[in-house]
Amino acid sequence: MKAYDDDGPHRDPDRPVAADPSVSTTQTSGGRRTNHVTKPIDTAPTESTQDAASTSGKPEPSSPRSNDGPTPGASAKAPARKTNREIRGLKVGVRVVVVVSVLALGLGVYVFLRSLKPESGYNAEAPVPILVRGVGANARPIGRIWEGFGTASSMRRSRVAAEVTGRVIERPDRIEAGRSVEAGALLVAIDPTDYRTSVARAEQAAVALRAQLDGLAVESERLGSQLELVADEIAAAERDLERTRLAVSEGAGTQGEIDVKLAALRRSQREQQTLRQQIETVPSRRLALEGELGAREAELELARENLRRTRVVSPIKGEIESVEPRPGDWVAAGSPVGVVVDLSRLEIPLRVPASAASWIKVGDPVSLWSGEPVGEPTHTGRVTRLGPAADASTRTVAVFVEVSQDPLSADRMLPGVFAHGRIATPDPTERVAVPRRAIRSGRVMALVPNHSSGLYRVRPVAVEIAYSIDASLPDIDPGETEWAVLVSGAALPPGSLIATTAIEQLAPGMRVRVEGTGSEGWAPGGGAGDEQRGGAEGSP
C-alpha cells in the first residue's frame, strides 16, 4: 500500500514525508512495510463543553494528539474558537440587557398609571349602600283602560239639493267651501218667474171658488124664503078650496069653481116641492165647492212653496264643505247644490275588544287623540251608546263616542279623522300598580324598611300581571306612564316599596338607600346607583 502526503501521488520523491499519527506502519514477514490509515478521533471540545469548562473554571481536556506534539493547523483554530465564544457571550449579554430594560419600562408605566388613578370611595370593610328609587306597593282602586280606533263623523251633516227646476240666477260671493254659514243663509237662487205665475193662477182659482161658495149661501137663503112664501100660498089655497066646497054644498057655487081652486092649490104644492129639492142640493153643492177650493188652495200653497224653494238655503248652522252650481247653471229638482257640516258635535265609533263590553258603560269618559296617542289627549268625549253585537272576524265591538267642541277652534277635530281613543273604566277590585320596567323575569324587587338603620332590605317577590295600562298616576309616581296592574293577593311585604332603578345591581338581602329615606335625595339619572357598590346582607 502506498502512503501519500497532502500533495497526492505526484509528490516530490525527494521531499520527506511528515509523520502522521493517523498512519501506522507494519513490518511484514517479507521485509515489506505496510502503511495503515487510521481515521483520527476529533476530540475538539463542543461549544457546550467549552461553556461548561469556562463556567466551572476547569481546564479543557487535551486532545490525544497533544501527547505527540502540536497538530498541524492547531495554532490557527485556537483564535477562531476564542472569537466564537466572545460573540456568543456578547449576544447573551445583549439579550439580558433588553429583557431588563423592557421589565423596567413596564414597571415604570404601571407606576405612572397607578399614580393617575383616582382614589376609590369604596371601603371593603363597609361598602356604601346604593341609592335606588321606589314606589309604593299599596293596593288602591285603579281604572282599566280600553283602547280603540275609529273615524270621526259629524252628527249633523246636510246634503243640500235643489227642490225645483230652473236656472241659477244668484250665488253670494261668500258662499265658498270652508266658510261658515247660519241656518237659513242663501246658497243659490233659481229664477222664480214661472213659479210666481203658478202662484197667481192658483190664487185666482181659489178666489173664484170662494165666490161660488158665497153665491151658494145667498141662493140657499133665497130658496128658504121662497119656500116659506109657497107654504103660505098653499095654506091660503087650501082655505079657499074649503070655502068653495062649502058654498057648492049649499048651492051657492058650481063644481068648476072647486076645480079652479084645486088646480091653484096643486101648483103651489108643486112649487113648494121644487124649492125643497133645490134647498136639499145646496149642502152637496157647497161641499163640492169647498173641496174644489181646498184643492185650489193646496195648489196655491204648492206654488208658493215652489216659489220659496227657488231660494236654496242652508238648513243648519255650520261650515260649507262644497257648493257646486254657479249663476247660469241649469239645475233640476233633486240635483246636489252643496254640503254643510256642523262641527260642534262629532261621533266616533271606536272598535274596542269585545271583552270590554262588560266594563264600558254609557257616560264613561273617553280620551281622544287625532293620531298617535302621545302626550295629553287632544279631545275628550263620552260614551253615548254601545253596539248590540260583536264583530266575529275582528272580535271587537263598536262603542259610539260623542265629542262636543268649539267649531271655530283651531285644534278642532274634523270629520274623517282617524282617532285613537282610550276609555277609562273603574276596577271594582283594589290592586297594586307598579311600573312595567320594575318587573324582571316575573318578579319585582321589594324594599322592606329597617327603621333602626334607615335602610331597606331587598326581597325578590314573584308577581303576576292582571293587565297593563298606559296612563299617568301622579299619586304613585308622576314620572311614570306605563304601568302593570298586578293580580290581587300579591305576596308583597306590608309597607314595602318596589324598586324602579338600579334593578340589575340588586341582590336578595342587599341593603339599599331609597329616595326620601337616606341622607341624599334621588336625582334623575341614578348617578349614585351607577357609581356606588351595594352592600350585602350584614353590612352596616
BELSUL-V880206 format. One record per residue. N is the residue number from 1. RES is the residue in three letters. PSI is psi in whole degrees, 0 to 359 (* if undefined). OMEGA is omega in radians with two decimals (999 if undefined). Layout:
BEGIN
N & RES & PSI & OMEGA
N & RES & PSI & OMEGA
END
This chain:
BEGIN
1 & MET & 139 & -3.12
2 & LYS & 145 & 3.08
3 & ALA & 131 & -3.10
4 & TYR & 149 & 3.05
5 & ASP & 197 & -3.08
6 & ASP & 344 & -3.11
7 & ASP & 355 & 3.11
8 & GLY & 194 & -3.05
9 & PRO & 346 & -3.11
10 & HIS & 28 & 3.13
11 & ARG & 154 & 3.11
12 & ASP & 129 & -3.08
13 & PRO & 336 & -3.13
14 & ASP & 350 & -3.11
15 & ARG & 128 & 3.14
16 & PRO & 147 & -3.12
17 & VAL & 131 & 3.13
18 & ALA & 148 & 3.14
19 & ALA & 130 & -3.11
20 & ASP & 117 & 3.14
21 & PRO & 342 & 3.14
22 & SER & 355 & -3.14
23 & VAL & 128 & 3.09
24 & SER & 148 & -3.10
25 & THR & 135 & -3.13
26 & THR & 133 & 3.12
27 & GLN & 123 & 3.10
28 & THR & 173 & -3.13
29 & SER & 335 & -3.12
30 & GLY & 11 & 3.11
31 & GLY & 13 & -3.13
32 & ARG & 136 & -3.13
33 & ARG & 144 & 3.12
34 & THR & 129 & 3.11
35 & ASN & 128 & 3.09
36 & HIS & 129 & -3.13
37 & VAL & 119 & 3.13
38 & THR & 129 & -3.12
39 & LYS & 123 & -3.12
40 & PRO & 149 & 3.09
41 & ILE & 123 & -3.12
42 & ASP & 109 & -3.12
43 & THR & 22 & 3.12
44 & ALA & 132 & -3.11
45 & PRO & 143 & 3.09
46 & THR & 171 & -3.14
47 & GLU & 318 & 3.14
48 & SER & 323 & 3.13
49 & THR & 318 & 3.12
50 & GLN & 318 & 3.13
51 & ASP & 319 & 3.14
52 & ALA & 321 & 3.13
53 & ALA & 317 & 3.13
54 & SER & 329 & -3.12
55 & THR & 316 & -3.10
56 & SER & 341 & 3.14
57 & GLY & 4 & 3.14
58 & LYS & 149 & 3.11
59 & PRO & 149 & 3.12
60 & GLU & 142 & 3.07
61 & PRO & 136 & -3.10
62 & SER & 155 & 3.12
63 & SER & 151 & 3.09
64 & PRO & 334 & -3.09
65 & ARG & 345 & 3.14
66 & SER & 340 & 3.12
67 & ASN & 331 & -3.10
68 & ASP & 4 & -3.12
69 & GLY & 176 & -3.12
70 & PRO & 139 & 3.11
71 & THR & 143 & 3.11
72 & PRO & 131 & 3.14
73 & GLY & 0 & -3.12
74 & ALA & 323 & 3.13
75 & SER & 335 & 3.12
76 & ALA & 329 & -3.08
77 & LYS & 331 & -3.08
78 & ALA & 315 & 3.08
79 & PRO & 324 & -3.13
80 & ALA & 319 & 3.13
81 & ARG & 321 & 3.13
82 & LYS & 322 & 3.12
83 & THR & 319 & 3.13
84 & ASN & 319 & 3.13
85 & ARG & 322 & 3.12
86 & GLU & 320 & 3.14
87 & ILE & 318 & 3.14
88 & ARG & 320 & 3.10
89 & GLY & 323 & 3.11
90 & LEU & 319 & 3.13
91 & LYS & 316 & -3.14
92 & VAL & 321 & 3.12
93 & GLY & 320 & 3.11
94 & VAL & 318 & -3.14
95 & ARG & 316 & 3.14
96 & VAL & 318 & 3.13
97 & VAL & 319 & 3.14
98 & VAL & 313 & -3.12
99 & VAL & 317 & 3.14
100 & VAL & 321 & 3.13
101 & SER & 316 & 3.14
102 & VAL & 316 & 3.12
103 & LEU & 320 & 3.13
104 & ALA & 320 & 3.12
105 & LEU & 315 & 3.11
106 & GLY & 319 & 3.12
107 & LEU & 321 & 3.11
108 & GLY & 318 & 3.10
109 & VAL & 317 & 3.13
110 & TYR & 314 & -3.13
111 & VAL & 322 & -3.13
112 & PHE & 313 & 3.13
113 & LEU & 325 & 3.12
114 & ARG & 324 & 3.13
115 & SER & 334 & 3.14
116 & LEU & 342 & -3.07
117 & LYS & 128 & 3.10
118 & PRO & 150 & 3.13
119 & GLU & 130 & -3.14
120 & SER & 144 & 3.10
121 & GLY & 2 & -3.09
122 & TYR & 131 & 3.11
123 & ASN & 112 & -3.08
124 & ALA & 332 & -3.11
125 & GLU & 327 & -3.09
126 & ALA & 80 & -3.13
127 & PRO & 143 & -3.10
128 & VAL & 125 & 3.10
129 & PRO & 140 & 3.14
130 & ILE & 160 & -3.13
131 & LEU & 123 & -3.13
132 & VAL & 167 & 3.08
133 & ARG & 140 & -3.12
134 & GLY & 156 & 3.08
135 & VAL & 156 & -3.11
136 & GLY & 148 & -3.14
137 & ALA & 40 & -3.13
138 & ASN & 139 & 3.09
139 & ALA & 141 & -3.10
140 & ARG & 162 & 3.07
141 & PRO & 128 & -3.12
142 & ILE & 128 & 3.13
143 & GLY & 142 & 3.10
144 & ARG & 143 & -3.07
145 & ILE & 129 & 3.07
146 & TRP & 134 & -3.11
147 & GLU & 145 & 3.12
148 & GLY & 169 & -3.12
149 & PHE & 150 & 3.12
150 & GLY & 169 & 3.14
151 & THR & 129 & -3.10
152 & ALA & 145 & 3.07
153 & SER & 150 & -3.13
154 & SER & 139 & 3.10
155 & MET & 340 & 3.08
156 & ARG & 104 & 3.14
157 & ARG & 116 & -3.02
158 & SER & 125 & 3.00
159 & ARG & 105 & -3.07
160 & VAL & 133 & 3.13
161 & ALA & 157 & 3.08
162 & ALA & 136 & -3.14
163 & GLU & 349 & 3.08
164 & VAL & 162 & -3.14
165 & THR & 141 & 3.11
166 & GLY & 184 & -3.13
167 & ARG & 136 & 3.13
168 & VAL & 127 & -3.13
169 & ILE & 351 & -3.09
170 & GLU & 141 & 2.98
171 & ARG & 115 & -3.10
172 & PRO & 150 & -3.09
173 & ASP & 328 & -3.08
174 & ARG & 357 & -3.14
175 & ILE & 89 & 3.09
176 & GLU & 161 & 3.13
177 & ALA & 136 & 3.13
178 & GLY & 350 & 3.13
179 & ARG & 148 & 3.07
180 & SER & 143 & 3.13
181 & VAL & 153 & 3.04
182 & GLU & 163 & 3.07
183 & ALA & 130 & -3.13
184 & GLY & 0 & 3.12
185 & ALA & 140 & -3.11
186 & LEU & 130 & 3.04
187 & LEU & 304 & 3.06
188 & VAL & 158 & 3.09
189 & ALA & 136 & 3.13
190 & ILE & 148 & -3.12
191 & ASP & 121 & -3.04
192 & PRO & 6 & -3.00
193 & THR & 306 & -3.09
194 & ASP & 326 & -3.10
195 & TYR & 330 & 3.02
196 & ARG & 321 & 3.09
197 & THR & 318 & 3.12
198 & SER & 323 & 3.12
199 & VAL & 316 & -3.13
200 & ALA & 318 & 3.14
201 & ARG & 317 & 3.14
202 & ALA & 325 & 3.09
203 & GLU & 318 & 3.13
204 & GLN & 319 & 3.11
205 & ALA & 320 & 3.12
206 & ALA & 321 & 3.11
207 & VAL & 317 & -3.14
208 & ALA & 318 & -3.13
209 & LEU & 323 & 3.09
210 & ARG & 322 & 3.10
211 & ALA & 319 & 3.11
212 & GLN & 320 & 3.10
213 & LEU & 320 & 3.08
214 & ASP & 318 & 3.11
215 & GLY & 323 & 3.12
216 & LEU & 324 & 3.11
217 & ALA & 319 & 3.10
218 & VAL & 318 & 3.13
219 & GLU & 320 & 3.14
220 & SER & 321 & 3.12
221 & GLU & 320 & -3.14
222 & ARG & 317 & 3.13
223 & LEU & 325 & 3.10
224 & GLY & 320 & 3.11
225 & SER & 316 & 3.14
226 & GLN & 323 & -3.14
227 & LEU & 323 & 3.11
228 & GLU & 319 & 3.11
229 & LEU & 317 & -3.14
230 & VAL & 322 & 3.12
231 & ALA & 321 & 3.09
232 & ASP & 317 & 3.13
233 & GLU & 319 & 3.13
234 & ILE & 317 & 3.13
235 & ALA & 319 & 3.13
236 & ALA & 319 & -3.14
237 & ALA & 324 & 3.11
238 & GLU & 319 & 3.12
239 & ARG & 320 & 3.13
240 & ASP & 320 & 3.12
241 & LEU & 321 & 3.13
242 & GLU & 322 & 3.13
243 & ARG & 320 & -3.14
244 & THR & 318 & 3.11
245 & ARG & 322 & 3.13
246 & LEU & 320 & 3.14
247 & ALA & 319 & 3.12
248 & VAL & 322 & 3.13
249 & SER & 335 & 3.12
250 & GLU & 357 & 3.08
251 & GLY & 14 & -3.12
252 & ALA & 356 & -3.12
253 & GLY & 180 & -3.11
254 & THR & 171 & 3.12
255 & GLN & 331 & 3.13
256 & GLY & 326 & 3.11
257 & GLU & 324 & 3.10
258 & ILE & 317 & -3.13
259 & ASP & 321 & 3.13
260 & VAL & 317 & -3.13
261 & LYS & 322 & -3.14
262 & LEU & 320 & 3.12
263 & ALA & 321 & 3.12
264 & ALA & 322 & 3.11
265 & LEU & 320 & -3.13
266 & ARG & 324 & 3.10
267 & ARG & 316 & 3.13
268 & SER & 322 & 3.11
269 & GLN & 321 & 3.08
270 & ARG & 320 & 3.11
271 & GLU & 321 & 3.10
272 & GLN & 320 & 3.13
273 & GLN & 320 & 3.11
274 & THR & 317 & 3.12
275 & LEU & 320 & 3.10
276 & ARG & 318 & 3.10
277 & GLN & 318 & 3.11
278 & GLN & 320 & 3.12
279 & ILE & 324 & 3.13
280 & GLU & 333 & 3.12
281 & THR & 349 & -3.11
282 & VAL & 313 & -3.13
283 & PRO & 315 & 3.14
284 & SER & 322 & 3.09
285 & ARG & 322 & 3.11
286 & ARG & 317 & 3.12
287 & LEU & 320 & 3.12
288 & ALA & 317 & 3.13
289 & LEU & 320 & 3.12
290 & GLU & 320 & 3.09
291 & GLY & 316 & 3.12
292 & GLU & 322 & 3.10
293 & LEU & 320 & 3.10
294 & GLY & 319 & 3.11
295 & ALA & 318 & 3.13
296 & ARG & 323 & 3.09
297 & GLU & 324 & 3.07
298 & ALA & 318 & 3.08
299 & GLU & 323 & 3.10
300 & LEU & 318 & 3.13
301 & GLU & 318 & 3.10
302 & LEU & 318 & 3.12
303 & ALA & 319 & 3.10
304 & ARG & 321 & 3.12
305 & GLU & 318 & 3.09
306 & ASN & 324 & 3.08
307 & LEU & 320 & 3.09
308 & ARG & 326 & -3.12
309 & ARG & 347 & 3.07
310 & THR & 345 & 3.03
311 & ARG & 104 & -3.11
312 & VAL & 117 & -3.05
313 & VAL & 164 & 3.10
314 & SER & 128 & -3.13
315 & PRO & 342 & -3.10
316 & ILE & 167 & 3.02
317 & LYS & 130 & -3.12
318 & GLY & 205 & 3.13
319 & GLU & 144 & -3.12
320 & ILE & 124 & 3.05
321 & GLU & 322 & 3.11
322 & SER & 151 & 3.02
323 & VAL & 126 & -3.01
324 & GLU & 301 & -3.00
325 & PRO & 152 & 3.07
326 & ARG & 165 & -3.12
327 & PRO & 133 & -3.11
328 & GLY & 341 & 3.13
329 & ASP & 145 & 3.08
330 & TRP & 126 & 3.14
331 & VAL & 145 & 3.09
332 & ALA & 162 & 3.12
333 & ALA & 127 & -3.14
334 & GLY & 348 & 3.14
335 & SER & 143 & -3.08
336 & PRO & 143 & 3.10
337 & VAL & 315 & -3.13
338 & GLY & 178 & 3.14
339 & VAL & 131 & 3.11
340 & VAL & 131 & -3.06
341 & VAL & 135 & 3.03
342 & ASP & 113 & -3.08
343 & LEU & 1 & -3.10
344 & SER & 337 & -3.14
345 & ARG & 121 & 3.11
346 & LEU & 158 & 3.08
347 & GLU & 135 & -3.12
348 & ILE & 116 & 3.05
349 & PRO & 95 & -3.14
350 & LEU & 135 & 3.04
351 & ARG & 111 & -3.11
352 & VAL & 163 & 3.11
353 & PRO & 144 & -3.10
354 & ALA & 333 & 3.12
355 & SER & 345 & -3.14
356 & ALA & 348 & -3.08
357 & ALA & 329 & -3.14
358 & SER & 351 & -3.13
359 & TRP & 318 & -3.02
360 & ILE & 135 & 3.12
361 & LYS & 158 & 3.06
362 & VAL & 131 & -3.11
363 & GLY & 351 & 3.12
364 & ASP & 140 & 3.12
365 & PRO & 150 & -3.11
366 & VAL & 131 & 3.03
367 & SER & 134 & -3.02
368 & LEU & 144 & 3.04
369 & TRP & 136 & 3.06
370 & SER & 72 & -3.08
371 & GLY & 218 & -3.13
372 & GLU & 141 & -3.13
373 & PRO & 76 & -3.12
374 & VAL & 132 & 3.11
375 & GLY & 204 & -3.14
376 & GLU & 149 & 3.12
377 & PRO & 144 & 3.13
378 & THR & 336 & 3.14
379 & HIS & 163 & 3.08
380 & THR & 155 & 3.12
381 & GLY & 187 & 3.12
382 & ARG & 150 & 3.13
383 & VAL & 126 & -3.14
384 & THR & 332 & 3.12
385 & ARG & 162 & -3.11
386 & LEU & 145 & 3.08
387 & GLY & 142 & -3.09
388 & PRO & 344 & -3.08
389 & ALA & 156 & 3.12
390 & ALA & 152 & 3.09
391 & ASP & 119 & -3.07
392 & ALA & 329 & -3.09
393 & SER & 321 & -3.12
394 & THR & 351 & -3.13
395 & ARG & 44 & 3.11
396 & THR & 163 & 3.10
397 & VAL & 149 & -3.11
398 & ALA & 130 & 3.05
399 & VAL & 118 & -3.06
400 & PHE & 123 & -3.09
401 & VAL & 129 & 3.11
402 & GLU & 134 & -3.12
403 & VAL & 123 & 3.04
404 & SER & 132 & -3.07
405 & GLN & 167 & 3.07
406 & ASP & 115 & -3.07
407 & PRO & 343 & -3.13
408 & LEU & 0 & -3.13
409 & SER & 147 & -3.11
410 & ALA & 330 & -3.11
411 & ASP & 26 & 3.14
412 & ARG & 153 & 3.07
413 & MET & 137 & -3.09
414 & LEU & 149 & 3.05
415 & PRO & 142 & -3.11
416 & GLY & 354 & 3.14
417 & VAL & 136 & 3.06
418 & PHE & 114 & -3.01
419 & ALA & 148 & 3.05
420 & HIS & 124 & -3.08
421 & GLY & 149 & 3.06
422 & ARG & 126 & -3.10
423 & ILE & 121 & 3.14
424 & ALA & 123 & 3.11
425 & THR & 138 & -3.12
426 & PRO & 141 & 3.08
427 & ASP & 120 & -3.11
428 & PRO & 343 & -3.12
429 & THR & 131 & 3.08
430 & GLU & 131 & -3.07
431 & ARG & 166 & 3.08
432 & VAL & 130 & 3.09
433 & ALA & 131 & 3.12
434 & VAL & 154 & 3.05
435 & PRO & 143 & -3.12
436 & ARG & 323 & -3.09
437 & ARG & 349 & 3.12
438 & ALA & 349 & -3.11
439 & ILE & 121 & 3.11
440 & ARG & 123 & 3.10
441 & SER & 39 & 3.08
442 & GLY & 20 & 3.11
443 & ARG & 161 & 3.09
444 & VAL & 158 & 3.08
445 & MET & 101 & 3.11
446 & ALA & 140 & -3.14
447 & LEU & 108 & -3.09
448 & VAL & 126 & -3.07
449 & PRO & 145 & 3.00
450 & ASN & 99 & -2.98
451 & HIS & 334 & -3.11
452 & SER & 320 & -3.12
453 & SER & 346 & -3.09
454 & GLY & 8 & 3.14
455 & LEU & 175 & 3.11
456 & TYR & 144 & 3.11
457 & ARG & 136 & -3.10
458 & VAL & 130 & 3.09
459 & ARG & 113 & 3.10
460 & PRO & 137 & 3.13
461 & VAL & 127 & 3.08
462 & ALA & 135 & -3.11
463 & VAL & 164 & 3.09
464 & GLU & 133 & -3.08
465 & ILE & 127 & 3.07
466 & ALA & 312 & 3.07
467 & TYR & 167 & -3.13
468 & SER & 151 & 3.10
469 & ILE & 150 & 3.02
470 & ASP & 98 & -3.07
471 & ALA & 168 & 3.09
472 & SER & 125 & 3.09
473 & LEU & 78 & -3.03
474 & PRO & 335 & 3.13
475 & ASP & 341 & 3.07
476 & ILE & 303 & 3.10
477 & ASP & 113 & -3.09
478 & PRO & 345 & -3.10
479 & GLY & 353 & -3.10
480 & GLU & 144 & 3.08
481 & THR & 349 & -3.13
482 & GLU & 116 & -3.01
483 & TRP & 150 & 2.98
484 & ALA & 123 & 3.14
485 & VAL & 123 & -3.03
486 & LEU & 154 & 3.04
487 & VAL & 138 & -3.12
488 & SER & 144 & -3.13
489 & GLY & 15 & 3.10
490 & ALA & 137 & -3.05
491 & ALA & 65 & 3.10
492 & LEU & 136 & -3.14
493 & PRO & 140 & 3.12
494 & PRO & 136 & 3.11
495 & GLY & 8 & -3.10
496 & SER & 165 & 3.04
497 & LEU & 167 & 3.10
498 & ILE & 123 & -3.14
499 & ALA & 136 & 3.14
500 & THR & 353 & 3.11
501 & THR & 158 & 3.10
502 & ALA & 36 & -3.07
503 & ILE & 324 & -3.11
504 & GLU & 336 & -3.10
505 & GLN & 353 & -3.07
506 & LEU & 144 & 3.09
507 & ALA & 154 & 3.13
508 & PRO & 134 & 3.13
509 & GLY & 351 & -3.13
510 & MET & 145 & 3.07
511 & ARG & 134 & -3.05
512 & VAL & 164 & 2.98
513 & ARG & 145 & -3.08
514 & VAL & 147 & 3.14
515 & GLU & 130 & 3.10
516 & GLY & 350 & -3.13
517 & THR & 336 & -3.12
518 & GLY & 190 & -3.13
519 & SER & 342 & -3.12
520 & GLU & 145 & 3.06
521 & GLY & 158 & 3.12
522 & TRP & 136 & 3.12
523 & ALA & 143 & 3.12
524 & PRO & 136 & -3.12
525 & GLY & 336 & 3.07
526 & GLY & 40 & -3.08
527 & GLY & 317 & -3.10
528 & ALA & 322 & -3.13
529 & GLY & 335 & -3.11
530 & ASP & 334 & -3.00
531 & GLU & 336 & -3.07
532 & GLN & 153 & -3.12
533 & ARG & 147 & -3.09
534 & GLY & 152 & 3.10
535 & GLY & 136 & -3.14
536 & ALA & 173 & -3.14
537 & GLU & 132 & -3.11
538 & GLY & 348 & 3.10
539 & SER & 151 & -3.13
540 & PRO & * & 999
END
